[in-house]
Amino acid sequence: MKYICRPPGKKSIGILKRDEKVISRSYTREYSFVFRKARGCHVWDVDGRKYLDFAAGVAVAGVGHTNPDVVRAVRRQAGISIHAGFADFYAELPVDFTELLLTFLPSHLNNAFLSNSGTESIECAYKLARWHTKRKWVMAFNNCFHGRTMGSLSMTNSKPVQRDRYGPFLPVKHVDFPYFYRCPHRPLCKAPDECSDNCLNGIEKTMKELKNDLAAVFVEPIQGEGGYIVPPDSFLPGLRKLCDEHDVLLCSDEVQAGCYRTGTFLAMENFRTKPDVVSLSKAVGGGVPLGVTVANKSLMDWPHGAHANTFGGNLLACAGGIATLKYMRRHRLGENAKRIGRILLKGFEDMKDRYEIIGDVRGKGLMIGIEFVKGKNSRQYGIEERGTVLCKASEKGLLLLAAGRSVIRVCPPLIMTREQALQGLDIFEDAVRHANGGCP
Ligand SMILES: Cc1ncc(COP(=O)(O)O)c(C=O)c1O
């Protein structure tokens, strides 16, 4: 825990003490919020304090916390059966879920593998790419996050602590992602498209070096843990073109950005780019652990036993997933994400004009990053400034999460109303004013 914000209440203190004794220290908790319950766009701590939630359990509660449709479906299914052993037997619910999910995806994505988490959905994509192409290397981006099991961790590199002491890793080449605000090139690029072109040139060079031994490129269409970094519009179409020219698979990690978070079901759709393999998790289960990897049937040509698991196709997860997808479609959550996203983005951009400590604001739909700096000219990371905003906002009842080195990510439930968004902006601005030394 980095920040003790408002003094925790009595019950929170008790649980924090017990937690410290028995729970691994490795979790990434930023501050002393002790969860009790949640509904819709609100969460409560164990001392009864209510918070407006701009974090959605890290982009999981897309349909809102404790969504009544999801609760009903999971309860009903629990009374029928929980586990079918889908690796060894057949069952209808996982097929129902997959058929429904495919109706949200481009038609070439027509075959799925079911698992329980984001990292597993990436492991599956990684193994599939290596199996299908018979090649060894994959490419991933600097600052990316794909999970923490050894395959996905070999790609992940958004923070040194995630990788320290875990090597040797699987064969992965890391290349630059077009993070224009902190341009990775020297001399610095003058425009986003130039940054995109320079990154694509580097990628092409690496593709040529790895000639005939590169299986896939893994990319988050919008980098998540690395700081909610939106690439220039030309980047992902350019990457697709390079993958086609060099006969390399394009694997889209939509674990955080997928399921309408950015307004379209897949974040890739914002960039009119079609991936070969898609990994989904987080929001797709409505809060129940669920991971899915989707590709074309001709690509998923591995034999019986090449990949399987115990809990994939879990009946509670599939019941939750079906209710979640139906709810998202019926309530047009993609459109709401765009509408509320516009309000929030505008609010944060206005704040950027008013406050010296906000260096950059970026995002699509309800995936918005606010980057804190010491000053607009220096662009020095505003790590303390960000910490103060997280703390002050939580004291005033707004739950936020960090990302990257000095970014606050905003990823509320996709059901958020205009009034809730405006209330959140007010609290956020109060916190920023405080961190900015009380001005303006
Ligand atoms: C883009 C992305 N991929 C993969 C993962 C890993 O997911 P999990 O923590 O469920 O293993 C995450 C988690 O934050 C993520 O944001």
The ligand as a MOL file (V3000), in Angstrom:
LIG
                    3D

  0  0  0     0  0            999 V3000
M  V30 BEGIN CTAB
M  V30 COUNTS 16 16 0 0 0
M  V30 BEGIN ATOM
M  V30 1 C -4.4110 -5.7940 -21.5210 0
M  V30 2 C -4.3380 -6.8470 -20.4650 0
M  V30 3 N -3.9860 -8.0950 -20.7990 0
M  V30 4 C -3.9080 -9.0780 -19.8940 0
M  V30 5 C -4.1810 -8.8440 -18.5680 0
M  V30 6 C -4.0820 -9.9510 -17.5500 0
M  V30 7 O -5.3200 -10.2530 -17.0440 0
M  V30 8 P -5.4620 -11.0760 -15.6600 0
M  V30 9 O -5.0290 -10.1770 -14.5760 0
M  V30 10 O -6.9300 -11.4340 -15.6110 0
M  V30 11 O -4.6190 -12.2790 -15.7880 0
M  V30 12 C -4.5570 -7.5530 -18.1670 0
M  V30 13 C -4.8320 -7.2380 -16.7560 0
M  V30 14 O -4.8760 -6.1270 -16.3220 0
M  V30 15 C -4.6310 -6.5250 -19.1390 0
M  V30 16 O -4.9630 -5.2700 -18.8220 0
M  V30 END ATOM
M  V30 BEGIN BOND
M  V30 1 1 1 2
M  V30 2 1 2 3
M  V30 3 2 2 15
M  V30 4 2 3 4
M  V30 5 1 4 5
M  V30 6 1 5 6
M  V30 7 2 5 12
M  V30 8 1 6 7
M  V30 9 1 7 8
M  V30 10 2 8 9
M  V30 11 1 8 10
M  V30 12 1 8 11
M  V30 13 1 12 13
M  V30 14 1 12 15
M  V30 15 2 13 14
M  V30 16 1 15 16
M  V30 END BOND
M  V30 END CTAB
M  END
